[in-house]
Amino acid sequence: MAVSGIVSALVIGLVIGALGRLVVPGRQRIPIWLTILIGVVAALAGTFVATKLGVADTRGVDWVELLLQIALAAGGVSLVAGIHGRKEH
């Protein structure tokens, strides 16, 4: 993977992770690097699922893929915040 691919994956992961955090109610006490990691994983998983369902690769914005990615990021943030919150206390 080229440097530009890594940078774009991090940027997309940050955006998807941030959107996932916004969807989850309450305060999540997890570090930003973990949010980015969750976002990158959610973006990759959402793309994989959308491709398998046949809803990816449309002209313009792939709204179904984007919604899948955000939902997966929200689930990941929720799960990790719960686990991470227990370790803090």
N, C-alpha and C positions, 0 to 999 in steps of 0.2 A: 504494500500500500504506500502510495506517495505521501509526502508531507502534507500536501494540500488536502488529500483524502482524510488524513488523521485530523487536521484542523477543522475541516467541515463536519466530520463526525462529532467532534467535541462541541462545536457551535450548535449543531442540531440537537445533540444530547442535552445541552444547557437549556435550550428553548423548550424541548419536550419535557424535560425534568421540571422546569419552572412552571409550565402549564399544568403538569400533573400535581405539583404542590399547591397551585391555586385552586384546583378542583377539590382537594381534600380539605374538609372543614377543620378549624382549630389550628394550633401552632405545632409545627413539626420541628423537633429539635435534632436535626441531622445536619452534618456539615455539607457545604456546597459541593465538595468533590464527590460525595455520595449521591447527591441529587443529579450531578452530571452523569455519573456512572449508571444510575437508574434510568436516566433519560436516553443514554446511548443504547442500553440493552432493550428498553421499550421501543425505541425507534427501529432497531433491527428486528425485534420480534413482531412488531406491528406490520412492517414491510413484508416479512415472511408470511404471516397469516393472510394479509391482503392479497398477496400473490397466489397463495394456495386457494383462496376463495374466488379468485378471478376478478377481483374488483380493483386491482392496481393497474398501472400503465394506461391511465385515461389521459385525454388532452386537458391541459390546465392543472388545477389543483386536485389531488386525489383526496377528497374529503373523507371518504370512508376509511382510507388508510390513516389519515391524520387523526381521526377520532379514535381509531383502534390504538394508535401510538399513545395518545393522551390518556386513554382509559387504562392501558397497561402501566403507564408511568404513575398514574394516580394510585393504582393498586400496589405498585412497587413501593411508592413513597409511604403509603399507609402501612404496609407490612413492615418495612424497614424502620419507620418511625416508632412503631409499637415495640419492635425488638430492641432498637437502640435506646428508647426511653426506659425500658426495664433495666438495661445495663447501667444507665446513669444513676438510678436511685438505688 
